[in-house]
Amino acid sequence: MVRAIECIYEDNVLKPVGKIQLKEGERIRVTIEKKLSFEPIRLKKKVTSNRISTLKDESWTSS
């Protein structure tokens, strides 16, 4: 299973932003990808929240 989980790094620990479904003591592999900041842009037409969710999901799986 491959899943991307957004985390915050605080006090030398990676902390998930939301709840995750893992069993206590379960071993996982973590790949760190730094999110890029960018300047806001003006769009020519309105973008739906569904499309935004799709793009957000793609951004975590793109290489």
C-alpha positions in Angstrom: 0.0 0.0 0.0 1.3 3.5 -0.9 -0.2 6.5 0.8 0.9 10.1 1.2 0.4 11.7 4.6 1.0 15.4 5.2 3.2 16.0 8.3 4.7 18.8 10.3 8.2 18.6 11.6 8.3 19.9 15.3 10.7 19.2 18.1 12.8 16.8 16.0 9.6 14.6 15.3 7.4 14.2 12.2 3.8 14.7 13.3 0.9 13.8 11.0 -1.5 16.7 10.3 -4.5 14.4 10.6 -5.5 10.9 11.8 -3.7 8.0 10.3 -4.7 4.3 10.4 -1.7 2.4 11.6 -1.4 -0.3 14.3 0.7 0.4 17.3 4.3 -0.8 16.5 3.6 -1.2 12.8 6.7 -0.5 10.7 6.4 1.8 7.7 8.8 3.4 5.2 8.8 7.2 5.1 9.8 9.2 2.0 10.3 13.0 2.6 9.3 15.4 -0.1 9.4 19.1 0.7 6.4 21.0 -0.5 7.3 23.9 -2.8 5.9 27.3 -2.1 4.6 29.3 -5.0 3.1 32.7 -5.8 -0.7 32.8 -6.3 -1.8 33.2 -9.9 -5.0 34.5 -11.5 -7.1 32.0 -13.3 -9.1 32.7 -16.4 -12.1 30.5 -15.3 -13.4 29.2 -12.0 -12.0 26.0 -10.6 -14.3 23.6 -8.7 -13.3 22.2 -5.3 -13.5 18.7 -6.8 -10.8 19.7 -9.4 -8.7 21.2 -6.7 -8.8 18.0 -4.6 -7.9 16.0 -7.7 -4.9 18.2 -8.4 -3.8 18.1 -4.7 -3.9 14.2 -4.8 -1.9 14.3 -8.1 0.8 16.5 -6.6 1.6 13.9 -4.0 1.9 11.1 -6.5 3.7 12.9 -9.3 7.4 12.3 -9.8 
